[in-house]
Amino acid sequence: METDTKSRLNFEAAYQRIKDVVKRTPLQYNAGLSAKYECDVYLKREDLQVVRSYKLRGAYNMISQLNDDELSRGVVCASAGNHAQGVAFSCNKKNIKGVIFMPEITPKQKVKQTAMFGNGNIEIVLTGDTFDDCLAEALAYTEKHQMTFIPPFDDYRVIEGQGTVGVEILQDLPDIEVAIMPIGGGGFASGTGTYLKNNVPNIHLIGVEPEGAPSMLGAINHGKPITLDEIDRFVDGAAVKRVGALTYDICKDILNDMLLVPEGKICTTILKLYNEDAIVVEPAGALSVAALDACKEQIKGKKVVCIISGGNNDIARMQEIKEKSLLYEGLKHYFIVRFPQRPGALKLFVNSVLGPGDDITRFEFIKKNEKENGPALVGIELKNAEDYPALLQRMHAHRFNVIELNKDQTLFEYLV
């Protein structure tokens, strides 16, 4: 890392600047994960932050360094989630005006939360169908009104604020050996990773991205930030098409490993954290724990910190999360089934094709026309993933013509 970058990041000063505003979140030993992976696993609980994510740290650190003239003119940001809430909270705390641009498709729950944290100090502008549209409007507004734009990750002051998580980790666990950090735009990994590396040179830093949005891995592989053509936006807190220039320069030097985790695996982790530890996490917040399987040999016998970056999970998404988890685990399968033209075919399917632990979760005929049914769309949930080959064998043995939709992404997205 360049000396100039190091000299511009003062994490201890940032910690003093924000410590009376942010919550010092706990670093909790997790007995279940520690036993499973044969190491000491600690969870840094930024989901318990006052705005339920670490984003407040960077936003407040930057805003608190603006001069009186800049503060009097107010600030602007573009965000559909956690960054918006961090900026809104900061505006209320500093009693300044904030204008927050959010895409028109932003869930009402997030809009309401942002307004609540702003407490009358902010104006929310819903514009555009995508974040990129929203960002363009925000930047134009900022320039027109001579306000200050608060970026979500690519600014030294924001990076510095996020790095205060590292300050707290070292205060609680000075002999940390591995840190697993989620990466979206890279601000958190840049800040926290730099602080940990500066103070524990031998620490192993692992960055984790969702498989459907590998923007930092792409940048590292290409030697510079690149813009991905398409991304899966499911892990909304970490799904960006392009990482920052500053964050890339830092992450390429400090990260020891970059891992990608499938979205379905993330969903399974969300459900396990809730069912086993009563921890409510958003998809990005589960990234670090979801990555443990991929690095279990590296971390064996070591002191490992997983960053739970946020807990802003809309309960309305839980059905989708469960579905993605079941599909990933091989417990949910969809088929197009052409039933034989003979009496009792449906009864035969239920009584002889389904196994004792199988359950039909969806059944609907695909209409050929108003008078005639075509094949059926059938969803089946298994008790064990290992039961799937036997299910297929029974379908073929009883002469049911089937298309496995799980193996045809185009048909799956169209029909399911």
C-alpha positions in Angstrom: 0.0 0.0 0.0 1.3 3.5 -0.9 2.6 5.6 2.0 0.3 8.4 1.0 -2.7 6.2 1.6 -1.4 5.1 5.0 -0.7 8.7 6.0 -4.3 9.8 5.1 -6.0 7.1 7.3 -6.0 7.9 11.0 -8.3 5.3 12.5 -7.7 6.2 16.1 -8.7 9.8 15.4 -11.8 8.5 13.6 -12.6 6.3 16.6 -12.5 9.3 18.9 -14.5 11.4 16.5 -17.4 8.9 16.3 -17.3 6.9 19.6 -20.0 9.0 21.3 -22.4 8.6 18.4 -22.0 5.0 17.2 -22.6 2.0 19.4 -19.6 -0.1 20.4 -20.8 -3.5 19.1 -20.0 -6.8 20.9 -17.5 -9.3 19.7 -19.2 -12.6 20.6 -17.6 -16.0 20.8 -19.8 -18.6 18.9 -19.5 -22.0 20.5 -21.4 -23.8 17.7 -19.3 -22.5 14.8 -16.1 -22.9 16.8 -16.9 -26.6 17.4 -17.9 -27.2 13.8 -14.8 -25.6 12.3 -12.3 -26.6 15.1 -11.2 -23.1 15.8 -12.3 -20.1 17.8 -14.9 -18.2 15.9 -16.0 -14.7 17.1 -18.8 -12.7 15.5 -18.4 -8.9 15.3 -22.1 -7.8 15.7 -22.5 -4.7 13.5 -26.1 -5.9 13.0 -26.6 -4.5 16.5 -25.3 -1.0 15.5 -27.8 1.8 16.1 -28.8 1.8 12.4 -28.3 -2.0 12.2 -25.2 -1.8 10.1 -21.7 -0.4 10.1 -22.5 2.3 7.5 -23.1 4.9 10.1 -19.4 4.9 11.0 -18.1 6.1 7.7 -21.0 8.5 7.0 -20.6 10.2 10.4 -16.9 10.3 10.2 -17.0 12.1 6.9 -19.8 14.5 7.8 -18.2 15.4 11.1 -15.1 16.6 9.2 -17.0 19.1 7.0 -16.4 22.8 7.7 -19.2 25.1 8.9 -19.9 26.4 5.3 -20.2 22.9 4.0 -22.4 21.9 6.9 -24.7 24.9 6.4 -25.3 23.9 2.7 -26.1 20.3 3.6 -25.2 16.9 2.2 -26.5 14.5 -0.5 -26.3 10.7 -0.9 -27.6 8.0 -3.2 -28.5 4.7 -1.6 -31.3 2.1 -1.4 -30.3 0.9 2.0 -27.8 1.0 4.8 -25.8 4.0 3.6 -29.0 6.1 3.4 -29.8 5.3 7.0 -26.3 6.1 8.2 -26.4 9.5 6.4 -29.9 10.2 7.7 -28.9 9.4 11.3 -25.8 11.6 10.9 -27.8 14.5 9.6 -30.1 14.4 12.6 -27.2 14.2 15.0 -25.4 17.2 13.4 -28.7 19.0 12.8 -28.0 19.6 9.1 -30.0 19.2 6.0 -29.7 16.0 4.0 -31.2 15.0 0.6 -31.2 11.3 0.1 -31.9 9.9 -3.4 -33.3 6.4 -3.5 -34.5 4.3 -6.5 -38.3 4.3 -7.0 -38.3 0.5 -6.5 -36.9 0.9 -2.9 -39.1 -1.1 -0.5 -41.3 1.1 1.6 -39.8 -0.3 4.8 -36.4 1.1 3.9 -37.8 4.4 3.0 -39.6 4.6 6.3 -36.5 3.6 8.3 -34.5 6.3 6.5 -37.1 8.9 7.3 -37.2 7.8 10.9 -33.5 8.1 11.4 -33.5 11.5 9.7 -36.1 12.8 12.1 -37.2 15.7 10.0 -33.7 16.8 8.9 -33.7 14.9 5.5 -35.6 15.0 2.3 -36.1 11.7 0.4 -36.2 11.8 -3.4 -37.4 8.6 -5.1 -36.1 8.6 -8.7 -35.1 6.2 -11.4 -35.6 2.4 -11.8 -31.9 1.6 -11.0 -29.3 2.7 -8.6 -27.2 4.1 -11.5 -30.1 6.3 -12.5 -30.6 7.4 -8.9 -26.9 8.2 -8.5 -26.8 10.3 -11.6 -29.7 12.4 -10.3 -28.0 12.8 -6.9 -24.7 14.0 -8.4 -26.5 16.5 -10.6 -28.5 17.8 -7.6 -25.3 18.0 -5.5 -23.6 20.2 -8.1 -26.6 22.4 -8.8 -27.1 23.2 -5.1 -23.4 23.3 -4.1 -23.8 20.6 -1.4 -21.5 17.9 -0.3 -21.9 14.4 -1.7 -21.3 11.6 0.8 -20.2 8.5 -1.2 -20.9 5.0 0.1 -17.3 3.7 0.1 -14.8 5.5 -2.2 -13.5 8.3 0.1 -10.7 8.3 2.7 -13.0 9.7 5.4 -15.6 7.0 4.8 -12.9 4.2 4.7 -11.4 5.6 7.9 -14.8 5.5 9.7 -15.5 1.9 8.6 -12.0 1.0 9.9 -13.1 1.8 13.5 -14.6 -1.7 13.5 -11.0 -2.9 13.4 -10.1 -0.7 16.4 -12.8 -2.3 18.5 -11.9 -5.8 17.4 -8.3 -5.4 18.4 -9.3 -3.9 21.8 -11.3 -7.1 22.4 -9.1 -9.7 20.7 -5.5 -8.6 20.4 -4.4 -12.0 19.3 -6.7 -12.3 16.3 -5.3 -14.5 13.5 -7.9 -14.4 10.7 -10.6 -11.8 9.8 -13.3 -12.6 7.2 -14.9 -9.5 5.8 -17.8 -8.9 3.4 -17.0 -6.8 0.3 -19.4 -4.7 -1.8 -17.8 -1.5 -2.9 -14.8 -2.3 -0.6 -15.0 0.5 1.9 -15.3 -1.8 4.9 -12.6 -4.2 3.9 -10.3 -1.3 3.1 -10.7 0.4 6.4 -11.0 -2.5 8.8 -8.5 -4.6 6.9 -5.9 -1.8 6.8 -6.1 -1.2 10.5 -5.8 -4.9 11.4 -2.9 -5.4 9.0 -1.1 -2.4 10.3 -1.3 -3.7 13.9 -1.2 -7.5 13.3 1.1 -7.9 10.2 0.7 -11.6 10.1 -3.1 -11.6 10.2 -4.8 -13.5 7.3 -7.5 -11.2 5.7 -10.2 -12.9 3.7 -12.6 -10.9 1.5 -16.0 -12.4 0.6 -18.3 -11.4 -2.3 -21.6 -12.9 -3.4 -21.1 -15.2 -6.4 -23.5 -13.1 -8.5 -21.6 -9.8 -8.0 -17.8 -10.5 -8.1 -16.7 -6.9 -8.7 -13.6 -6.9 -6.4 -12.4 -10.3 -7.6 -12.9 -9.0 -11.2 -10.9 -5.9 -10.4 -8.1 -7.9 -8.9 -8.0 -10.3 -11.8 -7.9 -7.5 -14.3 -5.5 -5.3 -12.4 -8.0 -2.4 -12.2 -11.6 -1.8 -11.4 -14.0 -3.0 -14.0 -17.7 -2.5 -14.5 -19.7 -5.8 -14.6 -22.3 -6.0 -17.2 -24.8 -7.8 -15.0 -25.1 -8.7 -11.4 -27.4 -10.6 -9.1 -28.8 -8.0 -6.8 -30.2 -10.4 -4.2 -27.3 -9.6 -1.7 -28.3 -6.0 -2.0 -25.8 -4.8 0.7 -22.8 -6.2 -1.3 -24.0 -6.2 -4.9 -22.2 -3.5 -6.9 -21.2 -3.4 -10.5 -17.9 -1.6 -9.9 -15.8 -1.2 -6.8 -14.1 2.1 -5.9 -10.7 3.2 -7.2 -9.4 3.9 -3.7 -10.8 0.7 -2.2 -9.4 -1.4 -5.0 -5.9 0.1 -4.5 -6.1 -0.8 -0.8 -7.7 -4.2 -1.1 -5.4 -5.6 -3.7 -2.5 -5.0 -1.3 -3.9 -6.2 2.0 -6.2 -9.1 1.2 -4.7 -12.6 1.4 -7.7 -14.3 -0.2 -10.9 -13.5 -2.1 -13.8 -15.9 -1.9 -17.2 -16.1 -3.7 -20.2 -17.5 -2.0 -23.4 -18.7 -3.8 -26.5 -16.7 -3.0 -28.3 -20.0 -2.0 -25.5 -20.7 0.5 -26.0 -17.2 2.0 -29.7 -18.0 2.4 -28.9 -21.2 4.2 -26.6 -19.3 6.5 -29.2 -16.6 7.3 -31.7 -19.3 8.3 -29.1 -21.2 10.5 -28.0 -18.0 12.3 -31.6 -17.2 13.0 -32.6 -20.8 14.1 -29.5 -21.6 16.0 -28.3 -18.3 17.4 -31.4 -16.0 17.2 -29.4 -13.6 15.0 -31.3 -11.7 12.3 -28.9 -10.8 9.5 -29.4 -9.4 6.0 -27.8 -11.3 3.1 -24.6 -9.2 3.1 -24.4 -9.7 6.9 -24.2 -13.5 6.4 -21.4 -13.4 3.9 -18.5 -14.0 6.3 -20.1 -16.9 8.1 -21.2 -18.4 4.8 -17.6 -18.4 3.7 -16.4 -20.6 6.6 -16.9 -23.9 4.7 -14.7 -22.6 1.9 -11.7 -21.9 4.2 -12.2 -24.4 7.0 -8.7 -26.0 6.5 -7.0 -22.5 6.6 -8.7 -21.5 9.9 -8.4 -24.7 11.8 -7.0 -24.0 15.3 -7.0 -20.2 14.9 -8.8 -17.2 16.3 -11.2 -16.1 13.6 -13.4 -13.0 13.5 -16.4 -13.0 11.1 -17.9 -9.6 10.5 -21.8 -9.6 10.7 -22.1 -6.3 8.8 -25.8 -5.7 9.0 -29.2 -6.8 10.1 -31.6 -4.8 7.9 -33.5 -7.8 6.6 -37.1 -7.2 5.6 -39.3 -10.0 6.9 -41.2 -10.0 3.7 -38.1 -11.6 2.1 -38.0 -14.6 4.3 -40.0 -16.8 1.9 -37.7 -16.0 -0.9 -34.7 -16.7 1.4 -36.1 -20.1 2.4 -36.8 -21.0 -1.3 -33.3 -20.1 -2.4 -31.8 -22.1 0.5 -33.9 -25.2 -0.3 -32.9 -25.0 -4.0 -29.2 -24.6 -3.1 -29.3 -27.5 -0.6 -31.0 -29.8 -3.2 -34.2 -30.1 -1.2 -36.5 -28.3 -3.6 -37.1 -29.3 -7.2 -39.4 -28.1 -9.9 -40.5 -30.1 -12.9 -42.7 -29.9 -16.0 -44.6 -33.1 -15.8 -46.6 -34.6 -18.8 -49.1 -36.9 -17.2 -49.9 -40.1 -19.2 -53.3 -40.0 -20.9 -54.7 -42.8 -18.7 -57.1 -42.9 -15.8 -55.6 -42.5 -12.3 -52.4 -41.0 -13.5 -52.4 -38.2 -10.9 -53.2 -40.7 -8.1 -50.4 -42.9 -9.3 -48.0 -40.0 -9.2 -48.9 -39.1 -5.6 -49.0 -42.7 -4.3 -46.2 -44.4 -6.2 -43.8 -41.7 -7.4 -43.5 -39.5 -4.3 -41.4 -41.0 -1.6 -42.5 -41.0 2.1 -40.6 -37.8 2.9 -41.5 -36.0 -0.3 -44.1 -33.2 -0.4 -45.8 -31.4 -3.3 -45.4 -27.7 -2.6 -46.7 -26.4 -6.0 -49.0 -27.9 -8.6 -50.6 -26.1 -11.5 -51.5 -27.1 -15.0 -50.1 -25.1 -17.8 -53.0 -24.2 -20.1 -52.8 -25.2 -23.7 -56.1 -23.4 -24.4 -59.3 -22.5 -22.6 -60.6 -26.1 -22.8 -57.5 -28.2 -22.5 -54.8 -28.5 -19.9 -51.2 -29.0 -20.9 -48.4 -30.4 -18.7 -48.2 -29.5 -15.0 -45.7 -27.4 -13.2 -44.9 -29.4 -10.1 -42.7 -28.3 -7.1 -41.5 -31.0 -4.8 -39.7 -30.6 -1.5 -37.5 -33.5 -0.3 -36.7 -34.6 3.2 -33.1 -35.5 2.1 -31.2 -34.3 -1.0 -30.0 -37.9 -1.4 -33.6 -39.0 -2.2 -33.6 -37.1 -5.6 -32.1 -39.9 -7.9 -34.7 -42.4 -6.6 -37.5 -39.9 -7.2 -36.4 -39.4 -10.8 -36.1 -43.2 -11.3 -39.7 -43.7 -10.1 -40.9 -41.0 -12.5 -39.3 -42.7 -15.4 -40.4 -46.2 -14.3 -44.0 -45.1 -14.2 -43.6 -43.4 -17.6 -44.0 -39.8 -16.5 -42.3 -37.5 -19.0 -40.5 -34.8 -17.0 -38.3 -31.7 -17.6 -36.0 -30.9 -14.6 -36.4 -27.1 -14.3 -33.6 -26.7 -11.8 -31.2 -27.6 -14.6 -32.7 -25.2 -17.1 -32.2 -21.6 -15.8 -34.1 -20.0 -18.6 -37.2 -22.1 -18.2 -36.9 -21.9 -14.4 -36.9 -18.1 -14.4 -39.8 -18.0 -16.9 -42.1 -20.5 -15.1 -41.1 -20.5 -11.4 
